Amino acid sequence: MSDAVPTQARAPRLGEHLDQIRAGLHLDATGAAWLSELASFPLPVTPLVLPGPRRSAEILERLACPPEAVADAVATLPGPERDPERFFLLERCRARLLAGMGQPGLARGAWPQLPKSLGVPGGCFYLHLVLALFEDVRAEHRRLGVPDDVSWATLADLGRHVAIQRASTGRTGVDEPWWMTLHLRAILIEVGRLQYSTFRLGEGPESPLPWYDDAAAERLGEGLRPGDATLGIHIPAGEPLSPAACAQSLARAGELSAAIWPVATRRVATCCSWLLDDQLAGMLGPSSNIVAFQQRFVLVPGAVEGDHDVRTFVFRSMAPLDQLSATTSLQRAVLTHLRAGGHFLRRTGWVALDEEA
Ligand SMILES: CC(C)(COP(=O)(O)OP(=O)(O)OC[C@H]1O[C@@H](n2cnc3c(N)ncnc32)[C@H](O)[C@@H]1OP(=O)(O)O)[C@@H](O)C(=O)NCCC(=O)NCCS
């Protein structure tokens, strides 16, 4: 990496004073608490060495980031002397993620967007964080035995989320920063059409809600009880959700997860999504991929309100209903339902892994 920016053997800098850093990052009181917590993590033995501009552009392009976003991120790469506050934050977020490598359980709220007043450099922060951990997570993938195509496909989710953020705000950024920390901790992989995360039921923000109460889970047996190892299934936006692509993905993921995240028993994979709202079956035609996807799952009783998810994933807009227009059959059905005062649900389902192998 000939154009890397070396940052080794730094003496403490004046700019590392937390108050100064907080002010430089325009952080409010909540942000200041976040900064203090991050600052309590010791820096890792391997210092942060950001790829240089040329290598950064190569990586971001391969991770499917739109060209405007690549240009923004490369133009605002922070350096320890040039941008001590952003560099400090980057070092500390990397330290936090390296300490959590392989571990679920990091709170969603611990990865806030930086204030808009920081402009393009602040918007690019989470792209820079992916660059900061790129070599670490690639090394972890190699150590775990994640195949190279899966490793690249996994990290290329960045491009999807940068494109979503650009489409909804017109600015470079990552729409849901916490989400990318799963990839950066090597606890989520993308296998063909679907993504999979590793976690234990009932533990941490990765665990699905609703889930069975303890007595019902106990009756259902091993694999579905609190603390049992499972996989979370996630559906990235993109190509149609064809049943064949899902079957292929589930079969490969069953084998891969056993090899890279070995546990004594992992019986099921779970999914928690608006896509499992069984009202959709009455709204979409018999050839619907969403309906076919639903049919794979045993639904867990109960639901969480899902209007926000449906608005996010079907319209990418929270505008008043009379300002939304529909071009697909799902959009038409969703608008009709919401305008009639109906609501959508987020449901949890599970599928037995041995049936998918
Ligand atoms: C999952 C997904 C790929 C399914 O799309 P699909 O394979 O086309 O699904 P279906 O075959 O059931 O689609 C039936 C109809 O609904 C439309 N449709 C499906 N998902 C749609 C979406 N998210 N937004 C708008 N229209 C959608 C289809 O275009 C099709 O319309 P048509 O009948 O006018 O041709 C799609 O919903 C998507 O990209 N979602 C975003 C990611 C997501 O929601 N993940 C889960 C997060 S919890």
The ligand as an SDF file (V2000), in Angstrom:
LIG
                    3D

 48 50  0  0  0  0  0  0  0  0999 V2000
  -37.5330   -8.0740   -1.0070 C   0  0  0  0  0  0  0  0  0  0  0  0
  -37.8220   -7.5230   -2.3900 C   0  0  0  0  0  0  0  0  0  0  0  0
  -36.6120   -7.6950   -3.2840 C   0  0  0  0  0  0  0  0  0  0  0  0
  -39.0230   -8.2860   -2.9710 C   0  0  0  0  0  0  0  0  0  0  0  0
  -39.2850   -7.8370   -4.2510 O   0  0  0  0  0  0  0  0  0  0  0  0
  -39.9350   -8.8140   -5.3710 P   0  0  0  0  0  0  0  0  0  0  0  0
  -39.0980  -10.0250   -5.5180 O   0  0  0  0  0  0  0  0  0  0  0  0
  -40.1560   -7.9840   -6.5720 O   0  0  0  0  0  0  0  0  0  0  0  0
  -41.3200   -9.1970   -4.6600 O   0  0  0  0  0  0  0  0  0  0  0  0
  -42.7120   -9.6350   -5.3060 P   0  0  0  0  0  0  0  0  0  0  0  0
  -42.5030  -10.6040   -6.4310 O   0  0  0  0  0  0  0  0  0  0  0  0
  -43.5610  -10.1310   -4.1800 O   0  0  0  0  0  0  0  0  0  0  0  0
  -43.2910   -8.2780   -5.8690 O   0  0  0  0  0  0  0  0  0  0  0  0
  -44.6680   -8.1400   -6.1840 C   0  0  0  0  0  0  0  0  0  0  0  0
  -44.9120   -6.7240   -6.6640 C   0  0  0  0  0  0  0  0  0  0  0  0
  -44.5540   -5.7870   -5.6150 O   0  0  0  0  0  0  0  0  0  0  0  0
  -43.5130   -4.9280   -6.0500 C   0  0  0  0  0  0  0  0  0  0  0  0
  -42.5870   -4.7360   -4.9460 N   0  0  0  0  0  0  0  0  0  0  0  0
  -41.9810   -5.6890   -4.2010 C   0  0  0  0  0  0  0  0  0  0  0  0
  -41.1950   -5.1310   -3.2600 N   0  0  0  0  0  0  0  0  0  0  0  0
  -41.3220   -3.8050   -3.4240 C   0  0  0  0  0  0  0  0  0  0  0  0
  -40.7380   -2.6940   -2.7280 C   0  0  0  0  0  0  0  0  0  0  0  0
  -39.8990   -2.8690   -1.6990 N   0  0  0  0  0  0  0  0  0  0  0  0
  -41.0650   -1.4730   -3.1340 N   0  0  0  0  0  0  0  0  0  0  0  0
  -41.9510   -1.2710   -4.1620 C   0  0  0  0  0  0  0  0  0  0  0  0
  -42.5060   -2.2830   -4.8550 N   0  0  0  0  0  0  0  0  0  0  0  0
  -42.1990   -3.5370   -4.4770 C   0  0  0  0  0  0  0  0  0  0  0  0
  -42.8830   -5.6420   -7.2170 C   0  0  0  0  0  0  0  0  0  0  0  0
  -42.2190   -4.7330   -8.0810 O   0  0  0  0  0  0  0  0  0  0  0  0
  -44.0650   -6.3010   -7.8670 C   0  0  0  0  0  0  0  0  0  0  0  0
  -44.7900   -5.2780   -8.5290 O   0  0  0  0  0  0  0  0  0  0  0  0
  -45.6560   -5.5460   -9.8620 P   0  0  0  0  0  0  0  0  0  0  0  0
  -46.6790   -6.6060   -9.5050 O   0  0  0  0  0  0  0  0  0  0  0  0
  -46.2710   -4.2070  -10.1480 O   0  0  0  0  0  0  0  0  0  0  0  0
  -44.6960   -5.9990  -10.9130 O   0  0  0  0  0  0  0  0  0  0  0  0
  -38.2000   -6.0210   -2.3000 C   0  0  0  0  0  0  0  0  0  0  0  0
  -39.3220   -5.8660   -1.4840 O   0  0  0  0  0  0  0  0  0  0  0  0
  -37.0820   -5.1810   -1.7200 C   0  0  0  0  0  0  0  0  0  0  0  0
  -36.1180   -4.8670   -2.4120 O   0  0  0  0  0  0  0  0  0  0  0  0
  -37.2030   -4.7730   -0.4480 N   0  0  0  0  0  0  0  0  0  0  0  0
  -36.2480   -3.9220    0.2060 C   0  0  0  0  0  0  0  0  0  0  0  0
  -35.4580   -4.6610    1.2420 C   0  0  0  0  0  0  0  0  0  0  0  0
  -36.2830   -5.0740    2.4370 C   0  0  0  0  0  0  0  0  0  0  0  0
  -37.4330   -4.7250    2.5650 O   0  0  0  0  0  0  0  0  0  0  0  0
  -35.6410   -5.8620    3.3080 N   0  0  0  0  0  0  0  0  0  0  0  0
  -36.2450   -6.3020    4.5240 C   0  0  0  0  0  0  0  0  0  0  0  0
  -35.9270   -5.3480    5.5940 C   0  0  0  0  0  0  0  0  0  0  0  0
  -36.6200   -5.8440    7.1600 S   0  0  0  0  0  0  0  0  0  0  0  0
  1  2  1  0
  2  3  1  0
  2  4  1  0
  2 36  1  0
  4  5  1  0
  5  6  1  0
  6  7  2  0
  6  8  1  0
  6  9  1  0
  9 10  1  0
 10 11  2  0
 10 12  1  0
 10 13  1  0
 13 14  1  0
 14 15  1  0
 15 16  1  0
 15 30  1  0
 16 17  1  0
 17 18  1  0
 17 28  1  0
 18 19  1  0
 18 27  1  0
 19 20  2  0
 20 21  1  0
 21 22  1  0
 21 27  2  0
 22 23  1  0
 22 24  2  0
 24 25  1  0
 25 26  2  0
 26 27  1  0
 28 29  1  0
 28 30  1  0
 30 31  1  0
 31 32  1  0
 32 33  2  0
 32 34  1  0
 32 35  1  0
 36 37  1  0
 36 38  1  0
 38 39  2  0
 38 40  1  0
 40 41  1  0
 41 42  1  0
 42 43  1  0
 43 44  2  0
 43 45  1  0
 45 46  1  0
 46 47  1  0
 47 48  1  0
M  END
$$$$
